């Protein structure tokens, strides 16, 4: 069954901490166990649909899990705003954009991208681009897999060093910026450049 959420939806040190994860853990359990994914854990638990999906024992999926450091690189206030109830659908979309409706090992991705980048649909319903650069899997030409193949009973987690933004996120982030007068100049420049309406 193909599951799709609509558009309204670590470092190597971190890898060492995953070594102790029970082999019977779900993807959700792996996120909960990791000391380097507290922000991801909070985000997932704020969206029951996502948390439930990651906890289904017999559902195979791939999760690209941004570290706390990755989330901290977002504009100041972005994470706290996304965790607010009125932004729940945007958070759902962002999280779903980090998951695939099948289990892909690191070697699977390396093999699939041997002849060049490939585009694959996420649970958000939109696509991400996977490529291999100097032996490292890269997502959307900007986010690197830094700790691959943390296996769960219902899929696999690949730790990534950045947060993937779904296509809808450009408008979401601009809306956040418009709500904050500190960013009024930035928003004005984006409008003048024709990036947003």
SETI-352992 format. One record per residue: residue number from 1; residue in three letters; x, y, z of N, C-alpha, C in turn. Coordinates in steps of 0.02 Angstrom, whole numbers, always signed. Layout:
<sites>
- baba;bati;n_x;n_y;n_z;ca_x;ca_y;ca_z;c_x;c_y;c_z
- NUM;ALA;X;Y;Z;X;Y;Z;X;Y;Z
...
</sites>
This chain:
<sites>
- baba;bati;n_x;n_y;n_z;ca_x;ca_y;ca_z;c_x;c_y;c_z
- 1;UNK;+43;-59;+0;+0;+0;+0;+44;+61;+0
- 2;UNK;+34;+105;-46;+75;+166;-50;+44;+219;-7
- 3;UNK;+82;+243;+41;+58;+294;+86;+86;+361;+65
- 4;UNK;+44;+412;+67;+66;+478;+46;+32;+530;+89
- 5;UNK;+71;+576;+114;+44;+632;+150;+41;+690;+101
- 6;UNK;-13;+727;+105;-21;+783;+59;+24;+841;+77
- 7;UNK;+24;+892;+35;+68;+949;+45;+53;+986;+109
- 8;UNK;-10;+975;+138;-25;+1007;+202;+13;+969;+255
- 9;UNK;+50;+908;+231;+94;+866;+275;+170;+889;+279
- 10;UNK;+1218;+686;+635;+1254;+664;+692;+1323;+656;+669
- 11;UNK;+1329;+666;+679;+1401;+659;+668;+1420;+586;+680
- 12;UNK;+1483;+568;+669;+1505;+500;+681;+1498;+482;+754
- 13;UNK;+1503;+531;+798;+1493;+519;+869;+1422;+495;+880
- 14;UNK;+1376;+525;+843;+1307;+504;+848;+1298;+433;+825
- 15;UNK;+1335;+412;+774;+1330;+344;+749;+1350;+295;+803
- 16;UNK;+1400;+312;+842;+1422;+267;+895;+1366;+255;+945
- 17;UNK;+1326;+307;+958;+1271;+299;+1006;+1218;+252;+980
- 18;UNK;+1211;+249;+913;+1161;+204;+883;+1181;+131;+890
- 19;UNK;+1245;+117;+900;+1269;+49;+902;+1234;+8;+955
- 20;UNK;+1211;+42;+1007;+1179;+6;+1063;+1104;-3;+1053
- 21;UNK;+1077;+23;+999;+1005;+17;+987;+986;-56;+978
- 22;UNK;+933;-76;+1012;+909;-145;+1006;+888;-157;+934
- 23;UNK;+904;-216;+908;+889;-231;+838;+814;-235;+826
- 24;UNK;+774;-236;+880;+702;-239;+873;+670;-170;+876
- 25;UNK;+710;-117;+876;+683;-49;+879;+650;-31;+813
- 26;UNK;+597;+9;+818;+567;+38;+759;+606;+100;+740
- 27;UNK;+590;+129;+683;+622;+192;+664;+608;+245;+717
- 28;UNK;+547;+246;+743;+531;+294;+797;+575;+281;+857
- 29;UNK;+586;+218;+875;+628;+201;+932;+700;+225;+923
- 30;UNK;+725;+220;+862;+793;+242;+847;+798;+318;+857
- 31;UNK;+748;+355;+832;+748;+427;+841;+746;+445;+915
- 32;UNK;+704;+410;+953;+697;+423;+1024;+761;+407;+1062
- 33;UNK;+797;+357;+1041;+858;+335;+1076;+916;+382;+1065
- 34;UNK;+919;+414;+1007;+977;+454;+989;+983;+519;+1028
- 35;UNK;+1040;+532;+1059;+1049;+595;+1095;+1061;+654;+1047
- 36;UNK;+1070;+639;+983;+1084;+691;+934;+1023;+709;+891
- 37;UNK;+965;+682;+910;+904;+695;+871;+846;+716;+916
- 38;UNK;+861;+755;+967;+808;+777;+1012;+758;+824;+977
- 39;UNK;+783;+867;+933;+737;+911;+896;+694;+871;+849
- 40;UNK;+723;+823;+814;+684;+780;+770;+632;+741;+810
- 41;UNK;+651;+716;+867;+604;+680;+910;+545;+724;+929
- 42;UNK;+560;+785;+951;+506;+832;+971;+461;+847;+911
- 43;UNK;+491;+855;+853;+451;+870;+793;+406;+812;+775
- 44;UNK;+434;+752;+776;+395;+692;+758;+337;+682;+807
- 45;UNK;+351;+691;+872;+298;+681;+921;+245;+735;+919
- 46;UNK;+261;+791;+886;+211;+844;+878;+162;+829;+822
- 47;UNK;+179;+778;+782;+136;+759;+726;+118;+685;+734
- 48;UNK;+63;+669;+768;+46;+599;+782;+44;+554;+721
- 49;UNK;+25;+582;+663;+22;+541;+602;+92;+516;+583
- 50;UNK;+141;+559;+590;+210;+540;+574;+237;+493;+626
- 51;UNK;+226;+508;+690;+250;+464;+743;+221;+394;+736
- 52;UNK;+156;+391;+720;+124;+327;+712;+153;+288;+654
- 53;UNK;+166;+322;+599;+195;+289;+541;+263;+260;+556
- 54;UNK;+305;+298;+591;+373;+275;+606;+373;+217;+656
- 55;UNK;+315;+206;+689;+311;+154;+740;+277;+90;+715
- 56;UNK;+253;+90;+653;+219;+30;+626;+272;-25;+615
- 57;UNK;+267;-81;+650;+320;-132;+647;+331;-163;+578
- 58;UNK;+278;-171;+540;+284;-207;+476;+284;-161;+415
- 59;UNK;+301;-98;+426;+302;-50;+371;+374;-31;+355
- 60;UNK;+396;-46;+294;+466;-31;+275;+472;+40;+247
- 61;UNK;+516;+79;+276;+526;+147;+253;+599;+168;+263
- 62;UNK;+616;+223;+233;+682;+253;+241;+672;+323;+269
- 63;UNK;+708;+338;+323;+705;+404;+353;+774;+437;+350
- 64;UNK;+776;+497;+323;+836;+538;+325;+829;+583;+386
- 65;UNK;+868;+569;+438;+859;+602;+502;+908;+659;+515
- 66;UNK;+884;+721;+511;+928;+778;+526;+948;+780;+600
- 67;UNK;+1010;+797;+613;+1035;+803;+681;+1009;+867;+713
- 68;UNK;+1021;+873;+778;+1004;+935;+812;+1043;+993;+782
- 69;UNK;+1106;+980;+764;+1147;+1033;+734;+1117;+1056;+668
- 70;UNK;+1088;+1009;+630;+1057;+1026;+566;+998;+1073;+578
- 71;UNK;+956;+1056;+626;+898;+1099;+640;+920;+1167;+666
- 72;UNK;+974;+1169;+704;+997;+1232;+732;+1023;+1280;+678
- 73;UNK;+1038;+1253;+619;+1062;+1295;+565;+1006;+1331;+528
- 74;UNK;+943;+1314;+543;+887;+1349;+513;+882;+1419;+543
- 75;UNK;+849;+1465;+508;+842;+1534;+535;+815;+1533;+606
- 76;UNK;+839;+1578;+646;+820;+1582;+716;+743;+1586;+723
- 77;UNK;+716;+1542;+765;+645;+1542;+778;+605;+1496;+734
- 78;UNK;+636;+1468;+682;+599;+1425;+635;+572;+1363;+669
- 79;UNK;+615;+1329;+707;+593;+1266;+739;+538;+1279;+789
- 80;UNK;+547;+1329;+832;+496;+1343;+882;+430;+1360;+849
- 81;UNK;+433;+1397;+793;+371;+1414;+758;+337;+1352;+729
- 82;UNK;+377;+1308;+699;+349;+1246;+670;+317;+1202;+722
- 83;UNK;+340;+1207;+784;+312;+1165;+838;+247;+1194;+866
- 84;UNK;+229;+1254;+844;+166;+1283;+866;+108;+1249;+830
- 85;UNK;+52;+1239;+864;-6;+1202;+835;-28;+1228;+767
- 86;UNK;-28;+1294;+757;-53;+1320;+694;-7;+1305;+635
- 87;UNK;+54;+1284;+649;+102;+1267;+596;+110;+1191;+588
- 88;UNK;+65;+1154;+620;+73;+1081;+621;+74;+1049;+552
- 89;UNK;+32;+1073;+507;+29;+1044;+440;+94;+1057;+401
- 90;UNK;+125;+1114;+414;+188;+1129;+381;+243;+1083;+409
- 91;UNK;+241;+1071;+474;+289;+1026;+505;+279;+955;+479
- 92;UNK;+217;+936;+471;+201;+870;+444;+230;+861;+374
- 93;UNK;+224;+913;+333;+250;+911;+266;+326;+905;+266
- 94;UNK;+358;+944;+309;+431;+943;+314;+456;+874;+335
- 95;UNK;+425;+845;+385;+446;+779;+409;+434;+725;+355
- 96;UNK;+376;+728;+323;+360;+678;+272;+409;+683;+213
- 97;UNK;+437;+743;+202;+485;+753;+148;+552;+719;+163
- 98;UNK;+561;+696;+224;+623;+661;+243;+614;+585;+243
- 99;UNK;+557;+560;+219;+543;+488;+222;+522;+461;+154
- 100;UNK;+544;+400;+141;+527;+365;+79;+486;+304;+95
- 101;UNK;+441;+287;+50;+394;+232;+60;+424;+164;+40
- 102;UNK;+487;+153;+58;+521;+90;+46;+587;+94;+84
- 103;UNK;+617;+36;+95;+681;+34;+131;+739;+33;+82
- 104;UNK;+782;+83;+86;+840;+88;+42;+903;+92;+84
- 105;UNK;+946;+42;+77;+1010;+44;+112;+1055;+95;+78
- 106;UNK;+1109;+111;+111;+1157;+157;+82;+1184;+130;+16
- 107;UNK;+1198;+64;+15;+1223;+33;-46;+1171;+35;-101
- 108;UNK;+1107;+28;-83;+1054;+34;-134;+1057;+102;-168
- 109;UNK;+1066;+154;-128;+1068;+222;-156;+1131;+232;-198
- 110;UNK;+1187;+207;-173;+1249;+213;-211;+1241;+180;-279
- 111;UNK;+1211;+121;-280;+1201;+85;-343;+1153;+122;-389
- 112;UNK;+1099;+147;-361;+1048;+181;-401;+1074;+245;-433
- 113;UNK;+1123;+276;-400;+1148;+340;-425;+1215;+333;-462
- 114;UNK;+1234;+272;-478;+1299;+259;-511;+1304;+296;-577
- 115;UNK;+1249;+303;-613;+1250;+336;-679;+1226;+408;-676
- 116;UNK;+1217;+434;-615;+1195;+503;-609;+1139;+510;-558
- 117;UNK;+1119;+571;-545;+1066;+584;-495;+1000;+551;-514
- 118;UNK;+962;+533;-462;+896;+505;-472;+846;+543;-430
- 119;UNK;+784;+547;-454;+731;+581;-418;+683;+529;-390
- 120;UNK;+664;+537;-328;+620;+487;-296;+568;+523;-254
- 121;UNK;+507;+495;-254;+452;+526;-218;+457;+513;-143
- 122;UNK;+442;+564;-104;+442;+558;-31;+370;+548;-8
- 123;UNK;+362;+538;+57;+295;+530;+85;+256;+596;+83
- 124;UNK;+290;+650;+69;+256;+714;+60;+222;+718;-8
- 125;UNK;+240;+672;-52;+211;+672;-119;+253;+710;-169
- 126;UNK;+305;+744;-146;+351;+779;-190;+418;+742;-191
- 127;UNK;+460;+759;-239;+521;+721;-249;+583;+753;-218
- 128;UNK;+631;+710;-201;+698;+732;-184;+746;+703;-235
- 129;UNK;+804;+734;-241;+855;+709;-287;+911;+678;-247
- 130;UNK;+929;+617;-266;+984;+581;-233;+1042;+577;-282
- 131;UNK;+1102;+588;-257;+1162;+582;-298;+1219;+558;-255
- 132;UNK;+1273;+538;-288;+1333;+517;-252;+1390;+562;-273
- 133;UNK;+1422;+594;-224;+1478;+639;-237;+1538;+615;-196
- 134;UNK;+1590;+593;-232;+1650;+568;-198;+1634;+515;-145
- 135;UNK;+1587;+471;-163;+1571;+415;-119;+1520;+431;-64
- 136;UNK;+1497;+493;-62;+1449;+513;-11;+1381;+526;-44
- 137;UNK;+1328;+500;-13;+1261;+512;-39;+1240;+583;-20
- 138;UNK;+1216;+620;-70;+1195;+689;-61;+1122;+697;-82
- 139;UNK;+1084;+732;-42;+1013;+744;-56;+1003;+816;-78
- 140;UNK;+968;+824;-133;+952;+891;-160;+1014;+935;-167
- 141;UNK;+1070;+903;-183;+1133;+938;-196;+1160;+977;-137
- 142;UNK;+1134;+966;-77;+1156;+1008;-21;+1161;+973;+46
- 143;UNK;+1126;+917;+55;+1124;+883;+120;+1159;+816;+114
- 144;UNK;+1206;+803;+159;+1247;+742;+155;+1225;+690;+206
- 145;UNK;+1228;+627;+186;+1219;+572;+233;+1285;+563;+269
- 146;UNK;+1284;+570;+335;+1345;+567;+375;+1350;+504;+418
- 147;UNK;+1295;+469;+426;+1295;+406;+464;+1240;+362;+434
- 148;UNK;+1258;+315;+391;+1208;+275;+355;+1189;+210;+391
- 149;UNK;+1134;+182;+367;+1116;+113;+384;+1107;+98;+458
- 150;UNK;+1067;+139;+493;+1047;+121;+561;+981;+83;+552
- 151;UNK;+985;+18;+559;+930;-26;+540;+877;-32;+595
- 152;UNK;+815;-34;+574;+758;-43;+619;+717;-101;+594
- 153;UNK;+669;-122;+633;+627;-179;+612;+579;-157;+556
- 154;UNK;+570;-92;+548;+523;-68;+497;+557;-20;+448
- 155;UNK;+622;-26;+440;+656;+17;+392;+727;+33;+411
- 156;UNK;+750;+91;+388;+819;+111;+401;+822;+187;+409
- 157;UNK;+868;+208;+451;+880;+280;+461;+949;+297;+435
- 158;UNK;+953;+350;+395;+1017;+378;+374;+1022;+448;+404
- 159;UNK;+1072;+459;+445;+1081;+524;+477;+1107;+574;+426
- 160;UNK;+1078;+634;+425;+1098;+685;+376;+1117;+750;+413
- 161;UNK;+1158;+790;+379;+1185;+851;+411;+1147;+914;+393
- 162;UNK;+1088;+907;+365;+1048;+966;+349;+974;+949;+349
- 163;UNK;+933;+999;+348;+860;+990;+346;+836;+1001;+275
- 164;UNK;+801;+952;+248;+773;+958;+181;+708;+999;+184
- 165;UNK;+702;+1046;+138;+643;+1088;+136;+600;+1070;+76
- 166;UNK;+539;+1048;+87;+495;+1031;+31;+479;+1094;-9
- 167;UNK;+457;+1085;-72;+443;+1143;-114;+396;+1194;-81
- 168;UNK;+349;+1170;-42;+301;+1215;-9;+335;+1257;+46
- 169;UNK;+394;+1235;+68;+426;+1268;+125;+448;+1339;+109
- 170;UNK;+463;+1354;+46;+484;+1421;+28;+430;+1471;+49
- 171;UNK;+368;+1456;+31;+313;+1500;+50;+302;+1499;+125
- 172;UNK;+310;+1441;+157;+299;+1437;+229;+349;+1480;+267
- 173;UNK;+413;+1477;+246;+465;+1515;+280;+455;+1590;+268
- 174;UNK;+434;+1608;+207;+420;+1679;+194;+363;+1703;+239
- 175;UNK;+312;+1660;+248;+256;+1679;+291;+280;+1690;+362
- 176;UNK;+326;+1647;+385;+355;+1656;+451;+392;+1723;+456
- 177;UNK;+431;+1736;+404;+470;+1798;+403;+425;+1859;+402
- 178;UNK;+370;+1855;+364;+324;+1911;+361;+292;+1926;+428
- 179;UNK;+286;+1874;+469;+256;+1882;+536;+305;+1913;+585
- 180;UNK;+369;+1919;+564;+420;+1946;+608;+449;+2008;+576
- 181;UNK;+437;+2068;+604;+460;+2130;+573;+536;+2134;+565
- 182;UNK;+572;+2093;+603;+645;+2093;+598;+667;+2074;+527
- 183;UNK;+626;+2033;+494;+643;+2008;+427;+609;+2047;+371
- 184;UNK;+581;+2105;+386;+543;+2141;+335;+585;+2159;+274
- 185;UNK;+648;+2176;+285;+692;+2193;+228;+704;+2133;+185
- 186;UNK;+717;+2075;+217;+729;+2013;+180;+668;+1994;+139
- 187;UNK;+609;+2000;+168;+547;+1983;+133;+538;+2030;+74
- 188;UNK;+552;+2094;+84;+545;+2142;+30;+591;+2126;-28
- 189;UNK;+653;+2106;-13;+700;+2088;-65;+676;+2026;-104
- 190;UNK;+648;+1978;-67;+623;+1917;-100;+566;+1933;-146
- 191;UNK;+522;+1979;-125;+466;+1999;-168;+492;+2037;-229
- 192;UNK;+539;+2082;-218;+566;+2121;-274;+601;+2076;-325
- 193;UNK;+631;+2022;-300;+666;+1976;-345;+620;+1928;-381
- 194;UNK;+555;+1931;-363;+506;+1887;-395;+507;+1817;-368
- 195;UNK;+538;+1807;-309;+540;+1740;-280;+475;+1721;-248
- 196;UNK;+437;+1771;-224;+372;+1759;-194;+325;+1814;-216
- 197;UNK;+260;+1803;-205;+211;+1853;-224;+202;+1903;-167
</sites>
